[in-house]
Amino acid sequence: MNFTLPKLAYELKALEPFISELTMGFHYGKHHQTYVDNLNKFIVGTAYENMPLEDIIKNAPDGPIFNNAAQVWNHTFFFEALNVPGKSKTTCKQIEEEWGSIDAFKEEFSKAAVGLFGSGWLWLVENQDGKLQIVAESNAGNPIRKGLRPLLCFDVWEHAYYLDYQNKRADFIKNLWEILDWNVIGKRF
């Protein structure tokens, strides 16, 4: 199986002023593309060569195949949930039921994203009991490996924000809420 870089539903400059065209060019066009290219290279001649991406993530041991497969999936999932500022309104009954309000959820999720040590991902997932929870994953971590169903993620690797925000991760996290496409996120529930 040959993986390809998924197309975005928006132009690289569409997320401005929250994420610049320059950052998107590097983050999507170079980082994401490199994960795709590396995955295609690493799976040749292995048991993972013809597996769907999620199966690779579930079955590959830690190392280059897992890291690149997870980063392809994680980035695709992240970029799918972004769109033009103001395109969709924040509504999610399940989040409101679990946290009491969208604002309470945003506060807890943001605090966890800012507090994640080093590089990684912050996820909103549904567990096996149907409950929502916030999960932090380091590096290429993906909650699919734990049997959890991802609904939303924030990329907190420095390459996601450093060109625009330098070391101000909290500002980046605050501004991500402005460009989330809640229509996409809602369909994941």
C-alpha positions as MATLAB code, in Angstrom:
seq = 'MNFTLPKLAYELKALEPFISELTMGFHYGKHHQTYVDNLNKFIVGTAYENMPLEDIIKNAPDGPIFNNAAQVWNHTFFFEALNVPGKSKTTCKQIEEEWGSIDAFKEEFSKAAVGLFGSGWLWLVENQDGKLQIVAESNAGNPIRKGLRPLLCFDVWEHAYYLDYQNKRADFIKNLWEILDWNVIGKRF';
ca = [
       0.000    0.000    0.000;
       1.329    3.425   -0.862;
       0.228    6.254    1.424;
      -0.196    9.793    0.131;
      -0.452   13.195    1.752;
      -4.181   13.911    2.177;
      -5.476   17.107    0.596;
      -6.555   19.916    2.891;
     -10.105   21.278    2.774;
      -8.674   24.814    2.803;
      -5.793   26.866    1.383;
      -2.524   27.053    3.338;
      -3.207   30.725    4.108;
      -6.834   30.147    5.175;
      -6.013   29.745    8.877;
      -4.399   33.180    9.181;
      -3.946   35.062   11.440;
      -4.008   32.107   13.830;
      -1.650   29.859   11.843;
       0.414   31.462    9.101;
       0.819   30.218    5.564;
       4.539   29.855    6.348;
       3.850   27.529    9.285;
       1.343   25.508    7.272;
       3.865   25.201    4.454;
       6.380   23.658    6.823;
       4.002   21.756    9.092;
       1.729   20.269    6.439;
       3.872   20.538    3.331;
       7.162   19.362    4.782;
       6.696   17.619    8.165;
       3.513   15.755    7.285;
       4.854   14.892    3.821;
       8.089   13.543    5.351;
       6.126   11.221    7.650;
       4.216    9.910    4.619;
       7.420    9.424    2.611;
       9.228    7.724    5.503;
       6.319    5.402    6.222;
       6.199    4.314    2.573;
       9.937    3.647    2.674;
       9.957    1.761    5.995;
       7.066   -0.631    5.256;
       8.466   -2.033    2.007;
       9.032   -5.775    2.423;
       7.463   -5.922    5.897;
       4.251   -7.391    7.266;
       2.899   -3.808    7.329;
       3.321   -3.187    3.600;
      -0.342   -3.792    2.736;
      -2.002   -2.892    6.045;
      -4.368    0.038    6.519;
      -2.871    2.874    8.550;
      -4.878    2.166   11.722;
      -3.801   -1.487   11.684;
      -0.163   -0.452   11.427;
      -0.632    1.844   14.430;
      -2.280   -0.936   16.443;
       0.254   -3.628   15.545;
       3.674   -2.114   14.891;
       6.117   -2.094   17.796;
       7.564    1.238   18.872;
      10.102    2.387   16.337;
      10.266    3.977   12.888;
       7.241    2.239   11.355;
       4.944    3.021   14.278;
       6.286    6.570   14.691;
       5.757    7.509   11.069;
       2.385    5.738   10.749;
       1.088    7.422   13.889;
       2.380   10.818   12.816;
       0.691   10.472    9.410;
      -2.608    9.562   11.127;
      -2.263   12.163   13.915;
      -1.481   15.013   11.538;
      -4.252   14.055    9.134;
      -6.751   13.953   12.014;
      -5.499   17.310   13.345;
      -5.579   19.125    9.994;
      -9.051   17.737    9.150;
     -10.511   19.490   12.210;
      -9.183   22.932   11.270;
     -10.820   25.410    8.923;
     -11.358   29.063    8.119;
     -11.807   31.166   11.278;
     -15.459   31.452   12.247;
     -16.641   28.739    9.837;
     -18.474   26.775   12.521;
     -19.931   27.395   15.946;
     -18.968   25.532   19.092;
     -21.684   23.025   19.870;
     -21.297   19.568   21.239;
     -23.931   18.077   23.504;
     -21.680   15.248   24.718;
     -18.913   17.638   25.792;
     -21.413   19.886   27.558;
     -22.852   16.884   29.400;
     -19.409   15.620   30.471;
     -17.846   18.947   31.503;
     -20.903   21.084   32.245;
     -20.077   23.562   29.474;
     -17.913   23.960   26.382;
     -15.939   26.665   28.216;
     -15.139   24.313   31.116;
     -13.971   21.680   28.619;
     -11.825   24.197   26.723;
     -10.218   25.333   29.968;
      -9.335   21.810   31.082;
      -8.198   20.719   27.603;
      -6.087   23.860   27.142;
      -4.451   23.485   30.548;
      -3.518   19.882   29.747;
      -2.191   20.867   26.288;
      -0.024   23.654   27.682;
       1.193   21.378   30.480;
       2.186   18.430   28.294;
       5.931   18.098   28.809;
       7.943   18.055   25.610;
       6.447   17.088   22.268;
       3.228   15.216   21.731;
      -0.523   15.322   21.283;
      -3.517   16.105   23.447;
      -6.641   14.103   22.650;
     -10.326   14.089   23.431;
     -11.343   10.451   23.241;
     -14.254    8.190   23.939;
     -13.316    5.235   26.123;
     -14.715    1.708   25.988;
     -17.547    2.710   28.366;
     -18.646    5.564   26.097;
     -17.292    8.242   28.444;
     -15.272   11.179   27.174;
     -11.820   11.811   28.547;
      -8.747   13.914   27.873;
      -5.592   11.928   27.140;
      -2.031   13.193   26.691;
       0.312   11.242   24.444;
       4.036   11.928   24.099;
       5.864   11.986   20.792;
       3.873   10.004   18.180;
       1.482    8.499   20.733;
      -1.980    7.632   19.496;
      -4.912    6.533   21.710;
      -6.042    3.969   19.120;
      -3.344    1.692   20.582;
      -5.248    1.740   23.885;
      -8.624    0.948   22.345;
      -9.827    4.550   22.633;
     -11.725    6.402   19.902;
     -10.197    9.805   19.040;
     -12.551   12.743   18.562;
     -10.256   15.778   18.683;
      -6.527   16.385   18.985;
      -4.136   19.300   19.375;
      -0.602   19.006   18.056;
       1.766   20.370   20.688;
       5.018   19.602   18.914;
       7.055   22.795   18.584;
       7.030   22.564   14.782;
       3.251   23.148   14.926;
       3.621   26.626   16.410;
       7.204   27.831   16.770;
       7.402   29.971   13.612;
       4.290   31.920   14.672;
       4.394   31.762   18.463;
       7.995   30.897   19.382;
       7.860   29.497   22.941;
       4.295   30.708   23.637;
       2.468   27.390   23.453;
      -0.399   28.776   25.535;
      -1.119   31.448   22.908;
      -1.103   28.826   20.153;
      -3.508   26.604   22.113;
      -5.820   29.549   22.841;
      -5.945   30.420   19.143;
      -6.586   26.864   17.942;
     -10.098   27.146   19.375;
     -10.726   29.940   16.824;
     -10.115   27.671   13.824;
     -11.645   24.371   14.893;
     -14.265   23.013   12.538;
     -16.893   21.750   14.969;
     -18.880   20.314   12.075;
     -16.030   17.865   11.430;
     -15.574   17.148   15.134;
     -19.317   16.602   15.606;
     -19.349   13.933   12.904;
     -16.703   11.991   14.840;
     -19.083   11.419   17.764;
];
